[in-house]
Amino acid sequence: MKKTTTLYRIPTLLLAVGITLFSACKKEYETALTPYTEITSFKIPYNAGKDTIVAAVDGENIYVSWPGSTEWPIPETVAPIINISKMQA
């Protein structure tokens, strides 16, 4: 009986060690420099470009306030015009 339990202990121990090693691996990523520094304006053209909805840019957040849905129905897709500041050295 002792031989049977000993035979199962070694593979079980190796499996536990292997799982621990692989789950403890830490992935590191390098972030490339971006060619811009910040968004300066965010506009959504509407009504074939005759009207424009201007969003408020606050750091990392962009706030869009859409006018009343009866006079300006919300389209399925939008194509915003985004301006960004120039790259700083």
C-alpha positions as CSV (number, residue, x, y, z in Angstrom):
1,M,0.0,0.0,0.0
2,K,2.7,2.5,0.7
3,K,4.2,2.1,-2.8
4,T,0.8,3.2,-4.4
5,T,0.5,6.4,-2.3
6,T,4.2,7.2,-2.9
7,L,3.7,6.8,-6.7
8,Y,0.8,9.2,-6.8
9,R,2.5,11.8,-4.5
10,I,5.4,12.6,-6.9
11,P,3.2,13.4,-10.0
12,T,0.7,15.3,-7.9
13,L,3.5,17.3,-6.4
14,L,5.1,18.0,-9.8
15,L,1.7,19.0,-11.2
16,A,1.1,21.4,-8.3
17,V,4.6,23.0,-8.7
18,G,4.1,23.3,-12.5
19,I,0.7,25.0,-12.1
20,T,2.1,27.4,-9.5
21,L,5.1,28.4,-11.7
22,F,3.0,29.0,-14.8
23,S,0.3,30.9,-13.0
24,A,2.9,33.1,-11.2
25,C,4.4,34.3,-14.5
26,K,4.1,38.1,-14.9
27,K,3.8,39.5,-18.4
28,E,5.4,42.8,-19.1
29,Y,4.5,45.1,-21.9
30,E,6.4,48.0,-23.3
31,T,4.3,51.1,-24.2
32,A,5.4,52.9,-27.3
33,L,5.4,56.7,-27.2
34,T,2.3,58.1,-28.8
35,P,2.6,60.8,-31.4
36,Y,0.2,63.1,-29.7
37,T,-0.3,64.5,-26.3
38,E,-4.0,65.3,-25.8
39,I,-7.4,65.7,-27.6
40,T,-8.1,69.4,-28.1
41,S,-11.5,69.1,-29.7
42,F,-14.2,66.5,-30.5
43,K,-17.0,67.4,-32.9
44,I,-19.7,65.4,-34.5
45,P,-21.0,66.6,-37.9
46,Y,-24.8,66.3,-38.3
47,N,-27.3,67.0,-41.0
48,A,-24.9,66.5,-43.9
49,G,-22.3,68.7,-42.2
50,K,-24.7,71.7,-41.8
51,D,-24.8,71.4,-38.1
52,T,-22.1,70.3,-35.6
53,I,-22.3,68.9,-32.1
54,V,-19.3,70.0,-30.0
55,A,-18.3,67.8,-27.1
56,A,-16.6,68.9,-24.0
57,V,-13.1,67.5,-23.5
58,D,-12.0,67.2,-19.9
59,G,-8.6,65.4,-19.6
60,E,-9.4,61.7,-20.4
61,N,-13.1,62.2,-20.6
62,I,-15.3,63.4,-23.5
63,Y,-18.8,64.5,-22.8
64,V,-21.3,64.6,-25.6
65,S,-24.7,66.3,-24.9
66,W,-27.1,65.4,-27.8
67,P,-29.9,67.8,-28.4
68,G,-33.5,66.8,-28.2
69,S,-34.2,63.5,-29.9
70,T,-37.3,64.8,-31.8
71,E,-35.4,67.6,-33.6
72,W,-32.1,65.7,-33.9
73,P,-32.7,61.9,-33.9
74,I,-29.7,59.9,-32.7
75,P,-28.1,58.2,-35.7
76,E,-26.9,54.6,-35.6
77,T,-23.3,55.6,-36.3
78,V,-21.3,58.8,-36.1
79,A,-18.0,59.9,-37.6
80,P,-16.5,62.4,-35.1
81,I,-13.8,64.9,-36.1
82,I,-11.1,64.7,-33.5
83,N,-8.3,67.3,-33.2
84,I,-5.2,66.5,-31.2
85,S,-2.3,68.6,-30.0
86,K,1.1,68.3,-31.6
87,M,3.7,66.0,-30.3
88,Q,6.0,67.4,-27.6
89,A,9.6,66.6,-27.6
